[in-house]
Amino acid sequence: MDQDAKLGVTGSVTQADLAPLRQSARLGEFAVVYRIERLHQGGGYGDQGKHPLAWAVAVYVDNQLCRVFNARGAGREWNSIDRLCSWLREQGFWYWWTRNDLEPVGSGLADPEDMPDTPSPAIIDPPFSPF
C-alpha cells in the first residue's frame, strides 16, 4: 500500500519552500518521518534487495500534510535516519514524529543468558498526596 495515501498526504513541497513557509507562519511546528519502499538508488545503497526501505518526510503546510520532494519532482528519500535527523535540524525542526508501518515490531528476542536471574521488582503505586 502507498504510505503517502495511508498517512493522508495531500500535497508536496520542496526543500526550498520550507524557509519561506516558516517565515510566513504557514509551516507546522513538527515533521512526520515515515518508512517507505525505496524508489531511488543512491547514497551507496544501490542494492534494493538488501536495502528495500527508506525514510520520507512530510510536513504540515496550512494544516495539510505535504511530502517533501526534491527540485526534480521526486520524493526525497533518506537511507539513514541519523542523516535525516541532521537534515531536519538544518531545516529548523526541533521535533518530529517517527512512524514505521513497514517493518515488523516485537521481533527482538533476548538470549537466555541475557535474562536476569532475579525476578523484576513488583510495581508499587506511588503514595497519594492531596497537594
Phi, psi and omega per residue, in radians:
M1 nan 2.502 3.126
D2 -1.218 2.082 -3.086
Q3 -1.133 -0.596 3.122
D4 -1.047 -0.801 3.132
A5 -1.159 -0.696 -3.131
K6 -1.090 -0.644 -3.127
L7 -1.485 -0.193 3.137
G8 1.507 0.503 3.096
V9 -1.197 2.210 -3.063
T10 -1.982 -0.155 -3.094
G11 -2.741 -2.935 3.134
S12 -2.526 2.685 3.032
V13 -2.414 2.762 3.029
T14 -1.788 2.896 3.123
Q15 -1.020 -0.661 -3.135
A16 -1.132 -0.411 3.134
D17 -1.353 -0.363 -2.973
L18 -1.106 -0.833 -3.104
A19 -1.096 -0.838 3.100
P20 -1.097 -0.637 3.104
L21 -1.142 -0.661 3.110
R22 -1.161 -0.746 -3.130
Q23 -1.119 -0.575 3.138
S24 -1.574 0.167 3.097
A25 1.055 0.562 3.109
R26 -1.795 -0.203 -3.100
L27 -1.631 2.314 3.120
G28 -1.135 2.881 -3.072
E29 -1.325 -0.470 -3.085
F30 -2.238 2.811 3.105
A31 -1.914 2.866 3.047
V32 -2.030 2.079 3.107
V33 -1.789 2.226 -3.078
Y34 -2.485 2.726 -3.090
R35 -1.470 2.385 3.127
I36 -2.347 2.842 2.968
E37 -1.334 2.233 -3.029
R38 -1.187 2.337 3.114
L39 -1.899 -0.493 -3.037
H40 -1.866 2.507 3.004
Q41 -1.689 2.599 3.113
G42 2.632 3.094 3.108
G43 1.184 0.371 3.133
G44 1.405 0.125 -3.127
Y45 -2.073 0.870 -3.041
G46 -1.207 -0.297 -3.110
D47 -1.504 1.712 -3.101
Q48 -1.206 -0.312 3.058
G49 -1.177 -0.621 3.132
K50 -1.501 -0.551 -3.080
H51 -2.273 1.273 -3.042
P52 -1.403 -0.198 -3.062
L53 -2.037 2.699 3.095
A54 -2.449 3.095 3.085
W55 -1.902 2.464 3.066
A56 -2.157 2.870 -3.123
V57 -2.252 2.369 2.995
A58 -2.168 2.547 3.129
V59 -2.246 2.764 3.096
Y60 -1.604 2.149 3.054
V61 -2.144 2.067 -3.082
D62 0.906 0.738 3.120
N63 1.132 0.300 3.058
Q64 -1.985 2.358 -3.129
L65 -1.373 2.133 -3.092
C66 -2.208 2.322 3.110
R67 -1.399 2.535 3.107
V68 -1.436 2.168 3.129
F69 -1.963 2.811 3.055
N70 -1.515 3.098 -3.086
A71 -1.163 -0.355 -3.131
R72 -1.541 0.007 3.079
G73 1.587 0.231 3.094
A74 -1.889 2.612 3.124
G75 -1.096 2.324 3.093
R76 -1.182 2.471 3.112
E77 -2.347 2.466 3.074
W78 -2.157 2.357 3.073
N79 -1.565 -0.384 -3.118
S80 -2.023 2.125 3.107
I81 -1.209 -0.412 3.073
D82 -1.159 -0.777 3.092
R83 -1.175 -0.621 3.096
L84 -1.115 -0.691 3.098
C85 -1.029 -0.800 3.111
S86 -1.072 -0.736 -3.140
W87 -1.100 -0.758 3.137
L88 -1.067 -0.729 3.105
R89 -1.096 -0.724 3.110
E90 -1.083 -0.540 -3.132
Q91 -1.468 -0.034 3.069
G92 1.650 0.233 3.112
F93 -1.572 2.228 3.118
W94 -1.555 -0.504 3.136
Y95 -2.641 2.807 -3.107
W96 -2.709 2.799 3.065
W97 -1.683 2.465 3.101
T98 -2.060 2.335 -3.071
R99 -2.383 2.326 -3.137
N100 -2.372 1.612 -3.137
D101 -1.605 -0.074 -3.001
L102 -1.758 -0.322 -3.138
E103 -1.901 2.527 -3.109
P104 -1.148 2.620 3.082
V105 -1.988 2.772 3.088
G106 1.308 0.327 -3.121
S107 -1.662 -0.051 3.126
G108 -1.369 1.927 -3.130
L109 -1.864 2.348 3.119
A110 -1.449 2.507 3.047
D111 -1.242 2.578 -3.134
P112 -0.977 -0.590 -3.134
E113 -1.277 -0.281 3.095
D114 -1.476 -0.201 -3.113
M115 -1.345 2.391 3.129
P116 -1.214 2.603 3.119
D117 -1.342 -0.487 -3.103
T118 -1.592 2.514 3.096
P119 -1.181 2.626 3.116
S120 -1.219 2.588 -3.095
P121 -1.152 2.659 3.104
A122 -1.215 2.548 3.120
I123 -1.420 2.220 -3.103
I124 -1.980 2.280 3.092
D125 -1.156 2.458 3.098
P126 -1.169 2.645 3.140
P127 -1.114 2.551 3.136
F128 -1.337 2.339 3.076
S129 -2.201 2.152 -3.123
P130 -1.261 -0.132 -3.083
F131 -1.771 nan nan
